[in-house]
Amino acid sequence: MQETEKKTSRWKAFWRIQKECFRRAITPYMMYLIMSMLLLVCQTLASFSAPLMFILSAICILGGMAYNAHLCFLTGQKHLDAYIAGELHRKNALFGIRSGGDHQPEREYRPYKGFVIGFYVGIPVLVFGSLAGAFPALEGPGLLALIMFAGWAIIPVRWLNVYGGLDVSNFLSLAMIAIPVIVSGIFYIVGAKVQAKKRSEREERMEEAKGKKGKK
C-alpha cells in the first residue's frame, strides 16, 4: 500500500513539474510566434533587396532567442529562490517544525528544467515539422502550419532550397528545435548561478556588518 502511495506521489510530482515547465514555455513561444510573423513580412522584401531581407530575418530570429534567454534567466533565478526555501522547509520538517507559506516543490530549481522548457517551446516544430516533411507540397497543411506557427524553424530551410538551389527536406526544420532547447537550458542555469552568487554576496555583507557591530 505504501509503495503504491509512493508511486502515485512521484507521478503527481512529475506531472506538476511538467505543468510548471509548460507554463514557463508559453511566453517564450508567443515571442517566437510574433517573430515568425515579422519574419514572414520580411520575406516580401526579397524582390526588392535580398540582403536586407536576410538581415531583418536574422534580427527577427535573434530577437526571439534574446527574449527566450531573458525569460529563462529570470525563471532560473525564481526557481533557485524556491529551491532554497524548499531546503529550509525540509530542514524544519526533520525537527518537527511546520513551516508556513505556500511553497511549491515543482517550482524548485533543477538544471534539467530549462531544457524541458525549451522542448515545450519547440513542440509546434516537432508536430508541424514532421507533417511538413511527410507532406512537402507547398499547399500541404503541415508546411502552412509550420510557416504560420514556427516560421523561424522552416524559413531558413526554405532559403536553402529557394536561394541555395538545393533540395533540402522539410524534415531539417526539426533540427531547429535545438535553438529553444539550448537557449532555455543554458540561460536557466546561468540565471540560477547569478542568483546564487547574489545571495552569497548579500550574506557576506550581512556577516561583515554584524562583525563590525560586534567590534563596536
N, C-alpha and C positions, 0 to 999 in steps of 0.2 A: 504493500500500500504506500509506504513511504517512498519507495523507488519510483512508483507511478507519479506521485506528487512532485518529486524532484524533476522528472522528465517534463511534466506539464509546466512547471515553473520555468524550466530552461527554454521551452518553446515560447512561452509568454514573453520572456526576456528577449529572445531572438526577434520576435515579431515587433516588439516595442522599439528595438534598435533599428529595424528596417523602416518602421514608420517615421522615426526621427530622422534618419538619413534621407528618406524620400522627401520629407517636409523641407529639409535643408537644400534639396536639389531643385525645388520648384522655381525659386527666384533666379538662380543662375541659368536655368533652362530658358526662362522667359527672356532673359537678356540675350541669350544666343538666338532666340526666335526673332527678337527685334533686329538684331544684327543681320540675320538671314534675310529679312525683308529689305533692309537697306542694301544688302549685297545684291539682291535681285534688281533693285533700282540701278545700281552701279553697272549692271550688265548692259543697260541701254546706252551706255557711253561708248561701247565698243566700236560702233560705226563712226564715232567722231574722234575718239582718241583711245586706242587700246592701252597704251602705257598708263594713262590716267585711270582707266577702269581697273587695271591691276593694282595700282597704288591704293585707290579708295577701297577696293575689295579687301586688300590685305589689312587696311586700317580697321575695317568692319570686323574681320575675324579676330584681330588682336584686341579690339575693344571688348568683344565678348569674353575673351580669355582673361583680360585685365579685371573685368567685373567679377568673373568667376573666382579669380585668385583673391580678390579683396573680400568677397563674402565668405570664402572658406577659411581665410586667415582669421576673420572675426569669429567664425564658428569654432575654430580650434582654440581660440582664447576663452570663449564661453564654456566649452566642454572641459577645458583644463580647470577652470574655477569649479565646475560641477564635480570633477574628479576629486579635487582637494576637499570639497565639502563632503563628498561621499566617504573619503578616508576618515574624516572626523566622525561621521555617523557610525562607521564600523568600529572605530576605537571605543567610542562611548558605549556601543552595544556590548562589547566584551566585558565592560564593568557594570552592565545592567542599567546604564543611563539612557533614558529615552530622549532622543534629540527632536527638537521641533522643526518646523519648516516643511516645505513641500518638495524635498529632494527627490529627483527622478533619476535612477541609476542609468537609464538608457541615454541620458544626456552627458554621461561622463566621457572624458577623453580616452580614446583608444586609437593608436596610429593607423589602423586599417580603415577607420570610419571615413576619412577623407576620400579614399579610393572608392568606397562604396557609394558615397555621394556623387562622385564623378561618373560612376557606372550608371546611376539612375538618370543623371543629366543626359547621358548618351543613349538611353533606351530607344527613343524615336529613330536614331541612326541604325540600331540593330534591326528593328522591326521593318522600317521602310527601306533600309538599305538592302536587306535580304530580298524583299519583294522587287526592288528596282533591279537587282542583279538577276533574279529569276525571270523577270519580265522586262527586258531592257528597252522596249519600244517607247518612243518619246511620249506617246499618249497614254502609256501604261499608268495605272493608278498608283503603283508603288513609287515610280520615279517622280510623278507630280507631287505626291505627298511628301517625299523626301525633300524636294526642292522647296516646298512651302514651309515645312516644319523643321527642317535641318539643312537648309541651303548651304551652310558653312561646311558641311561634310561632303556634298556632292558637286558643288560648283567648281572647286579646284580640280576634281576628277574630270569634269566635263571640259575644262580648259585643255587637258592633255589630249583629248580627242579632237576638239574644235580647232585649237591653235597649234597644238603639237603634232597634229596629223597622225596620232596613234589610235589604236583600237583597244582602249582600256575598259575592262569590265566595270560595271557599276558596283560590283562586289567590293572594289577597292575602297569605296566610301566607308565600309565597315571599319577599316583601319583608323579612320578619323576619330573614333570613339576614344582613342588613346589621348586626344587633346584634353577633354574634360577630366578624364581619369587621372592623368599625370598632374595637371594643373591643380585640381582639387586636392589630391593626395599630398602633394608637396607643400602647398600653402596652408593646408590644415595643420600639418605637423609644424611648420615654421611658426604659425600663429600661436600654437601651444608653447613652443620653446621660448618665444618672445615674452609671452605672458608669465611663464615660469621664471624667466630672468628678472622681469619687473617685480614680481612678488619677492624674489630673493633679495633684490636691491632694496626694496621697501623694508623688509625685515632687518636687513643690516643697518639701515639708517635708524630704525627704531631702537635697535640694540645699542648703537652708538649714542643715541640721545639718552637712553636710560643710564648708560655708563657715565656720561657727563653729569647727569643729575646726581648719581651716586657719589661722585667725587666731591660735589659741592656740599 
